[in-house]
Amino acid sequence: MRRRALLAAAAITLSALSLPSTAGASLAFGTAPKLPTLPTVTINAKSQTINATMATFSVATTETSGWNVTVQGQSGTGKSAVFAQYCASAKCGTTAEGYVTSGFTLPADSLKLNTTGAKFSGHLTNAPNQKRDLNMVMLAVVGAHLSGQPLNHQLTDIKASLVRTCKTAPAYRLVALPGTVPPKPGLIRTAEGGGAVEVEVWEMTAEAFGNFVAAIPPPLGIGTLQLEDGEQVKGFLCESYAVAGARDITHFGGWRNFLKSPAQ
């Protein structure tokens, strides 16, 4: 089997994820990215995976809402929007140098970038946003639905996935609700005297979210929680009437810490 060079020109573009952009914000590459040289592939009618590491690049920005890097193929003279057979005049006999008309090609999206090892540095006001499927919902749980707790199966039963464990912004009170079975806490947003409380963020389909919310008994409900990094997600909150006389356990930092404490 002859080796054939499959090449493609690519444009790397940078776009801010904030709409509209912050007034006066600027966004540009500091050190521009450069596509790595991919290893040679011998076409053999089989699926093959090759890997190459892109050199470090940087973004100089005053944009505070995050940014995203995308790769697009280029078309036009001397370029190809997809990987295509290419010949140098010294190697192809009478074939002219350049992309071979009706030559071998690889499908669009053959080149994919992942974020393994990626990290953000600098001093962004807000954490960079991630593009999410609009059919999926993020839900923060704070008590009996946490991993290892009695009601966690209600999440796994609807195929919800654990995204991360983190804390709320330091603006919440956590109380132990009396007379609940199984025992549950209540989370309340407060203007003062609040703390950061441990939560788990789970992802589920919008349909599953609707069914889940419909089964939540009072005094609990679903509202919008602010996390420690500024992100806002749906999450459990408690109606204020149920807090009267309930034990404040905010200083434990979370429901699991309270359950492990001899002081409970």
C-alpha positions as CSV (number, residue, x, y, z in Angstrom):
1,M,0.0,0.0,0.0
2,R,1.5,3.3,-1.0
3,R,1.7,6.1,1.5
4,R,-0.2,9.2,0.5
5,A,0.1,12.6,2.1
6,L,-3.3,13.9,3.3
7,L,-3.0,17.6,4.2
8,A,-5.4,20.4,4.9
9,A,-5.1,24.0,5.7
10,A,-6.9,25.1,8.8
11,A,-8.0,28.4,10.3
12,I,-8.0,28.6,14.1
13,T,-10.5,31.2,15.2
14,L,-11.1,32.7,18.7
15,S,-14.5,33.8,19.8
16,A,-15.8,35.2,23.1
17,L,-18.7,33.5,24.7
18,S,-20.3,36.6,26.2
19,L,-23.2,38.1,24.3
20,P,-23.2,41.0,24.2
21,S,-19.5,41.6,24.9
22,T,-18.4,43.8,27.7
23,A,-18.1,47.4,26.6
24,G,-14.5,48.1,25.6
25,A,-13.4,44.5,25.9
26,S,-10.7,43.2,23.6
27,L,-9.9,39.7,22.6
28,A,-6.8,38.4,20.7
29,F,-4.2,35.7,20.6
30,G,-1.1,36.4,22.7
31,T,1.0,33.5,21.4
32,A,-0.9,32.3,18.3
33,P,-1.7,28.5,18.2
34,K,0.0,26.4,15.6
35,L,-1.3,23.0,14.4
36,P,1.2,20.2,15.1
37,T,2.6,18.0,12.4
38,L,0.5,14.9,12.3
39,P,2.2,11.5,12.0
40,T,2.1,9.8,8.6
41,V,-1.0,7.6,8.0
42,T,-1.0,4.6,5.6
43,I,-4.5,4.2,4.1
44,N,-5.6,0.7,4.8
45,A,-9.4,0.9,4.8
46,K,-9.5,0.7,8.6
47,S,-10.2,3.2,11.2
48,Q,-7.0,4.7,12.6
49,T,-6.3,7.2,15.4
50,I,-3.2,9.3,15.5
51,N,-2.2,11.9,18.2
52,A,-0.1,15.0,18.1
53,T,0.3,17.7,20.8
54,M,-0.4,21.3,20.0
55,A,2.2,23.8,21.4
56,T,1.0,26.1,24.2
57,F,-0.8,29.2,23.1
58,S,-2.2,32.2,25.0
59,V,-5.1,34.6,24.8
60,A,-4.7,38.3,25.7
61,T,-8.2,39.5,26.7
62,T,-10.1,41.9,28.8
63,E,-13.2,39.8,28.2
64,T,-14.6,38.6,31.5
65,S,-17.1,35.9,30.4
66,G,-14.8,33.3,28.9
67,W,-13.7,32.3,25.4
68,N,-13.7,29.3,23.1
69,V,-11.2,28.1,20.4
70,T,-12.5,26.5,17.3
71,V,-10.8,25.0,14.2
72,Q,-12.3,25.4,10.8
73,G,-11.0,24.1,7.4
74,Q,-10.0,26.7,4.8
75,S,-10.9,26.6,1.1
76,G,-9.6,28.6,-1.9
77,T,-6.5,28.4,-4.0
78,G,-3.9,26.1,-2.6
79,K,-6.1,25.1,0.4
80,S,-8.6,22.3,1.2
81,A,-11.5,22.4,3.7
82,V,-10.9,18.7,4.5
83,F,-7.8,16.4,4.6
84,A,-7.0,15.6,1.0
85,Q,-4.3,13.9,-1.1
86,Y,-1.4,16.2,-1.8
87,C,1.6,15.8,-4.0
88,A,4.9,17.6,-4.1
89,S,6.3,17.8,-7.6
90,A,9.4,15.9,-6.7
91,K,7.4,12.9,-5.5
92,C,4.5,12.5,-7.9
93,G,6.0,12.2,-11.3
94,T,4.0,14.2,-13.8
95,T,1.3,15.2,-11.3
96,A,1.4,18.9,-10.6
97,E,2.3,20.0,-7.2
98,G,-0.7,20.6,-4.9
99,Y,-3.9,18.9,-4.0
100,V,-4.8,16.0,-6.4
101,T,-8.0,16.4,-8.3
102,S,-10.4,13.6,-7.3
103,G,-7.7,12.3,-5.0
104,F,-8.2,10.6,-1.7
105,T,-9.9,12.6,1.1
106,L,-10.9,12.2,4.7
107,P,-14.3,13.2,5.9
108,A,-15.0,16.6,7.4
109,D,-14.4,16.7,11.2
110,S,-11.5,14.3,10.9
111,L,-9.4,16.6,13.0
112,K,-10.7,17.0,16.5
113,L,-9.3,19.0,19.5
114,N,-9.8,17.9,23.0
115,T,-9.1,19.8,26.3
116,T,-6.9,17.2,28.0
117,G,-4.6,19.1,30.3
118,A,-6.1,22.4,29.3
119,K,-6.3,25.1,32.0
120,F,-7.2,28.8,32.3
121,S,-4.8,31.3,33.9
122,G,-5.0,35.0,34.6
123,H,-7.6,36.9,36.4
124,L,-10.9,36.5,34.8
125,T,-13.8,38.0,36.7
126,N,-15.9,35.0,36.0
127,A,-14.9,31.4,35.3
128,P,-15.0,30.7,31.5
129,N,-18.3,29.4,30.4
130,Q,-18.8,26.0,28.7
131,K,-21.2,25.4,25.8
132,R,-23.9,23.1,27.0
133,D,-26.7,21.1,25.5
134,L,-29.9,23.2,25.9
135,N,-31.8,19.9,26.5
136,M,-29.7,19.2,29.6
137,V,-30.2,20.8,33.1
138,M,-27.7,21.2,35.9
139,L,-29.1,20.6,39.4
140,A,-27.3,21.2,42.7
141,V,-28.3,18.9,45.6
142,V,-27.4,19.5,49.2
143,G,-28.7,16.8,51.4
144,A,-30.4,13.4,51.1
145,H,-29.7,13.3,47.3
146,L,-26.0,13.5,47.7
147,S,-23.9,10.5,46.7
148,G,-24.2,7.8,49.3
149,Q,-27.3,9.3,50.9
150,P,-30.7,7.6,51.0
151,L,-32.3,9.5,48.1
152,N,-29.4,9.5,45.7
153,H,-31.0,6.6,43.8
154,Q,-33.7,9.1,42.6
155,L,-31.0,10.7,40.5
156,T,-29.3,7.6,39.3
157,D,-32.7,6.1,38.4
158,I,-33.3,8.9,35.9
159,K,-29.8,8.5,34.4
160,A,-28.5,11.8,35.9
161,S,-24.7,12.2,35.9
162,L,-22.5,13.7,38.6
163,V,-20.7,16.6,37.2
164,R,-18.7,17.9,40.2
165,T,-18.7,18.6,43.9
166,C,-18.3,22.2,45.0
167,K,-19.7,24.8,47.3
168,T,-22.3,27.5,47.1
169,A,-21.4,31.2,47.2
170,P,-21.0,32.3,50.9
171,A,-24.6,33.5,51.0
172,Y,-26.6,30.6,52.4
173,R,-27.8,29.1,55.6
174,L,-28.2,25.3,56.1
175,V,-30.6,24.0,58.7
176,A,-31.5,20.5,59.9
177,L,-35.3,20.1,59.2
178,P,-37.0,18.4,62.1
179,G,-39.3,15.4,61.5
180,T,-38.2,14.6,58.0
181,V,-37.8,11.0,56.8
182,P,-35.1,10.4,55.8
183,P,-33.5,13.3,57.5
184,K,-33.0,16.3,55.3
185,P,-31.5,19.8,55.5
186,G,-33.0,23.0,54.2
187,L,-30.9,25.6,52.3
188,I,-31.9,29.2,52.5
189,R,-30.4,32.3,50.7
190,T,-29.7,35.0,53.2
191,A,-28.6,38.6,53.0
192,E,-26.1,38.3,55.9
193,G,-24.6,35.7,58.2
194,G,-24.5,33.1,55.4
195,G,-21.7,30.6,54.6
196,A,-20.5,28.4,51.7
197,V,-22.3,25.0,51.7
198,E,-21.1,21.8,50.0
199,V,-23.3,20.7,47.0
200,E,-23.1,18.2,44.2
201,V,-24.0,19.3,40.7
202,W,-25.8,16.7,38.6
203,E,-26.7,16.8,35.0
204,M,-30.0,15.4,33.5
205,T,-32.3,15.8,30.6
206,A,-34.9,18.5,30.7
207,E,-37.6,15.8,30.7
208,A,-36.0,14.0,33.6
209,F,-35.6,17.2,35.5
210,G,-39.3,18.0,35.1
211,N,-40.4,14.6,36.4
212,F,-37.9,14.9,39.3
213,V,-39.1,18.3,40.4
214,A,-42.8,17.2,40.3
215,A,-42.1,14.7,43.0
216,I,-40.4,17.0,45.5
217,P,-42.4,17.3,48.7
218,P,-42.7,20.6,50.7
219,P,-41.1,22.5,52.3
220,L,-38.4,21.8,49.7
221,G,-38.4,23.2,46.2
222,I,-36.2,24.1,43.3
223,G,-34.7,27.6,42.7
224,T,-31.5,29.1,41.4
225,L,-28.3,28.7,43.4
226,Q,-25.1,30.6,43.0
227,L,-22.0,28.6,43.2
228,E,-18.6,29.6,44.6
229,D,-17.2,30.4,41.1
230,G,-20.2,32.6,40.2
231,E,-22.0,30.0,38.1
232,Q,-25.8,29.8,38.6
233,V,-27.6,26.4,38.5
234,K,-30.9,25.0,39.6
235,G,-30.9,23.6,43.1
236,F,-32.7,22.7,46.3
237,L,-34.0,25.6,48.4
238,C,-36.3,25.5,51.5
239,E,-39.4,27.5,52.2
240,S,-38.9,30.0,54.9
241,Y,-41.8,28.9,57.2
242,A,-40.0,25.5,57.8
243,V,-36.8,27.2,59.1
244,A,-38.5,28.6,62.3
245,G,-37.1,26.6,65.2
246,A,-34.8,24.4,62.9
247,R,-31.2,23.9,64.0
248,D,-28.7,26.0,62.1
249,I,-25.9,23.8,60.9
250,T,-24.2,26.2,58.4
251,H,-20.9,26.1,60.3
252,F,-20.5,22.4,59.4
253,G,-20.0,23.5,55.8
254,G,-22.4,20.8,54.5
255,W,-24.8,18.0,55.2
256,R,-22.3,15.2,55.1
257,N,-20.0,17.0,57.6
258,F,-23.0,17.4,59.9
259,L,-23.9,13.7,59.7
260,K,-20.3,12.7,60.6
261,S,-20.1,15.1,63.5
262,P,-20.7,13.7,67.1
263,A,-22.5,17.0,67.8
264,Q,-25.5,16.1,65.6
